[in-house]
Amino acid sequence: MTEPRPLALVTGASSGIGFELARQFAENGFDLLVNAEDTSIDTAAAKLRSSGTAVSGFRADLRTAAGVDALWDAVQATGRPLAAAALNAGVGQGGTFVEIPIEKELEVIDLNVTSTVRLAKLVLRDMVARDEGRVLITSSIASTMPGSFQAVYNASKSFLQSFAEALVEELKDSAVTVTSLMPGPTDTEFFDRAELQDTKVGTSKKDDPAQVAEQGFQALMKGEDKVVAGSAKTKAQGVANKVLPDSLKSKAHRQMAEPGSGE
């Protein structure tokens, strides 16, 4: 009898970094349960199956507790343990804080923060009970700087970065690992959805999501605590952000994200 392939869960997997993370798992011997909120996840699952892996697509809106619970029920319904989980689902929102509707800001918090904590609680309790498993949390290089004109988004990523690093310490005596993935600006649908098309960051050259995902996957498999992923420029920014004062980083972020800065 052949050994069963390990199972991985990837959220936000219909496009961008999430899809490329799923591709990394598929090409490295994992079966997959992939999630997004819309029907595009079915198309993504079909593409991923072309590598010969078993892929199940599951629609759920993780902004709600019911959506997270439904996804976890789908994981349990496989009857298989999760070897890895990439908690990648996220959304952004650019603009002036006082002008952005509060509903849009709360969607950022609900998806980026609340859903990640809810799902991590379920995933990690199961992994710790088995004393095996790997979790990747998609943070961002944005977590290292105050996000002028993306105030709630950057704050949500700062939360995730702190959360992931705290879990690393809590779980250091177990066989369960947590890795935070910290991409820079990446060529995905994020900037259109976040209404950043007219900004400098929205119009500038961006990193390849396939490169970001490959570096993230490699870090996860090595059990690394965190990885700044993407181009050499992004990695250099990650180094610089360790020493620059917050006031300068906030001003620099304004230059990148202020509405109209890309014109």
C-alpha positions in Angstrom: 0.0 0.0 0.0 1.2 3.5 -0.8 1.3 6.2 1.9 -1.6 8.6 1.6 -0.6 12.1 0.5 -0.7 14.8 3.2 -3.6 17.2 3.2 -3.2 21.0 3.1 -5.8 23.7 3.6 -5.3 27.1 1.7 -7.7 30.0 2.2 -8.1 32.9 -0.2 -6.9 30.4 -2.9 -8.8 31.6 -5.9 -6.1 33.9 -7.2 -2.9 35.7 -6.4 -0.6 34.5 -3.6 -3.2 32.1 -2.3 -3.5 30.3 -5.6 0.2 30.1 -6.0 0.6 28.7 -2.5 -1.9 26.1 -3.4 0.1 25.3 -6.5 3.2 24.9 -4.4 1.5 22.4 -2.2 0.1 20.5 -5.2 3.4 20.3 -6.9 5.1 19.1 -3.7 2.9 16.0 -3.0 -0.1 17.4 -1.0 -3.8 16.9 -1.6 -5.7 20.1 -1.1 -8.8 21.7 0.3 -9.0 25.3 -1.1 -11.3 28.0 0.0 -12.6 31.3 -1.3 -16.0 33.1 -1.0 -17.1 33.0 -4.6 -17.4 30.6 -7.5 -13.9 31.4 -8.8 -12.6 28.8 -6.3 -14.1 26.1 -8.5 -12.0 27.3 -11.5 -8.9 27.5 -9.3 -9.5 24.0 -8.1 -9.8 22.6 -11.6 -6.5 24.3 -12.6 -4.8 22.8 -9.6 -6.0 19.3 -10.4 -4.0 19.4 -13.6 -0.9 18.5 -11.6 -2.5 15.2 -10.6 -3.3 16.1 -7.0 -6.7 15.7 -5.4 -8.3 19.1 -4.9 -11.6 20.0 -3.2 -12.9 23.6 -3.6 -15.1 25.0 -0.8 -17.0 28.2 -0.9 -17.3 30.0 2.4 -17.3 33.7 3.5 -14.7 33.7 6.3 -15.8 37.2 7.4 -18.5 35.4 9.4 -18.2 32.8 12.2 -20.6 30.6 10.3 -18.3 30.6 7.3 -15.3 29.6 9.4 -17.2 26.9 11.1 -18.5 25.6 7.7 -14.9 25.4 6.4 -13.7 23.6 9.4 -16.6 21.1 9.1 -15.4 20.5 5.5 -11.9 19.8 6.8 -13.2 17.3 9.3 -15.5 15.7 6.8 -12.4 14.6 4.8 -11.6 12.2 7.7 -8.0 13.2 7.3 -5.6 15.2 9.5 -4.4 18.5 8.2 -0.6 18.4 7.6 -0.5 22.1 6.8 -2.7 25.1 6.6 -2.1 28.4 4.8 -4.3 31.0 6.4 -4.0 33.5 3.6 -7.5 35.0 3.1 -7.3 38.8 3.3 -8.5 42.1 1.9 -7.3 45.7 1.9 -8.9 49.1 1.7 -7.1 52.3 0.7 -8.1 55.8 1.2 -8.6 58.5 3.9 -9.7 56.9 7.1 -12.3 59.5 7.9 -13.9 59.1 4.5 -13.9 55.3 4.1 -17.3 53.8 5.2 -16.9 52.0 8.5 -18.5 48.8 6.9 -15.5 48.5 4.6 -13.0 48.9 7.5 -14.8 46.3 9.5 -14.7 43.9 6.6 -10.9 44.2 6.7 -10.8 43.4 10.4 -13.4 40.6 10.1 -11.5 38.8 7.3 -7.8 39.6 8.1 -8.0 39.4 11.9 -11.1 37.7 13.2 -11.3 34.9 10.7 -7.6 34.1 11.0 -7.9 33.9 14.8 -11.1 31.7 14.6 -9.6 29.4 12.1 -6.2 29.2 13.8 -7.9 28.2 17.0 -9.5 25.2 15.3 -6.5 24.2 13.3 -3.9 24.5 16.0 -6.0 22.8 18.7 -6.2 19.8 16.3 -2.5 19.9 15.4 -1.3 20.3 18.9 -3.4 17.3 20.0 -1.6 15.3 17.4 1.7 17.0 17.9 2.3 17.6 14.2 1.4 20.2 11.6 2.5 23.4 9.9 0.7 26.7 9.7 1.5 29.6 7.4 -0.1 33.0 8.2 0.0 35.6 5.5 1.1 38.8 7.1 2.8 41.5 5.1 5.8 43.8 5.1 3.0 46.4 5.7 3.0 45.0 9.3 6.3 46.8 9.9 5.1 50.3 9.1 2.2 52.6 10.0 -0.1 52.6 7.0 -1.0 56.1 6.2 -4.1 55.9 3.9 -4.3 52.2 4.6 -4.6 52.6 8.4 -6.8 49.7 9.2 -5.2 47.3 6.7 -1.6 47.8 8.0 -2.9 47.6 11.5 -4.5 44.3 10.7 -1.3 42.9 9.4 0.6 44.2 12.4 -1.9 42.2 14.5 -1.2 39.1 12.4 2.5 39.5 12.7 2.4 39.8 16.4 -0.1 36.9 16.7 2.1 34.6 14.6 5.3 35.4 16.4 3.6 34.8 19.8 2.3 31.4 18.6 5.9 30.5 17.6 7.0 31.0 21.2 4.0 29.2 22.7 4.5 26.1 20.5 8.3 25.9 20.5 8.2 22.7 22.6 5.8 21.0 20.3 6.3 19.6 16.7 3.8 22.2 15.4 5.3 25.1 13.5 4.0 28.6 12.7 5.5 30.7 9.9 4.5 34.3 9.0 4.7 35.2 5.3 5.6 38.8 4.7 5.2 39.8 1.1 5.6 43.3 -0.3 3.5 44.8 -3.1 2.6 41.8 -5.2 1.0 41.6 -8.7 -2.5 40.4 -7.6 -6.1 41.7 -7.7 -5.5 43.2 -4.2 -4.9 46.8 -5.5 -8.0 46.9 -7.6 -10.1 45.5 -4.8 -8.6 47.9 -2.2 -9.2 50.9 -4.5 -5.5 51.8 -4.8 -5.4 52.0 -8.6 -4.5 55.8 -8.6 -1.7 55.5 -6.0 2.0 55.2 -6.5 2.1 51.7 -5.0 -0.9 50.8 -7.2 0.8 51.9 -10.4 4.4 50.7 -9.6 6.1 47.4 -10.6 5.2 44.6 -8.2 6.6 41.3 -7.2 5.6 38.0 -8.8 3.0 36.1 -6.7 4.6 32.8 -7.7 8.0 33.9 -6.4 6.4 35.0 -3.1 4.5 31.7 -2.7 7.6 29.6 -3.4 9.6 31.4 -0.8 6.8 31.2 1.7 6.3 27.5 1.0 10.0 26.8 1.4 10.1 28.7 4.7 7.0 26.8 6.0 8.6 23.4 5.1 11.8 24.4 6.9 9.9 25.5 10.0 11.1 29.1 9.8 9.4 31.7 12.0 9.0 34.3 9.3 10.1 35.2 5.8 10.1 38.5 3.9 9.2 37.2 0.5 9.5 38.5 -3.0 12.2 40.6 -4.8 15.5 41.8 -3.6 13.9 45.3 -3.3 11.2 44.0 -1.0 13.8 42.1 1.1 15.9 45.3 1.4 12.8 47.2 2.5 12.2 44.6 5.2 15.7 45.2 6.5 15.4 48.9 6.4 12.1 48.9 8.3 13.8 47.2 11.2 15.8 50.4 11.9 13.8 53.3 10.5 11.6 55.3 13.0 7.9 55.0 12.6 7.5 58.6 11.8 9.6 58.2 8.7 7.9 55.0 7.7 4.5 56.6 8.0 5.6 59.5 5.7 7.1 57.1 3.2 3.8 55.1 3.2 1.9 58.3 2.6 4.0 58.8 -0.6 3.1 55.4 -1.8 -0.6 55.1 -0.8 -2.1 58.6 -0.8 -5.0 58.9 -3.3 -3.7 60.5 -6.5 0.0 59.8 -5.8 0.2 57.6 -8.9 -0.9 60.3 -11.3 
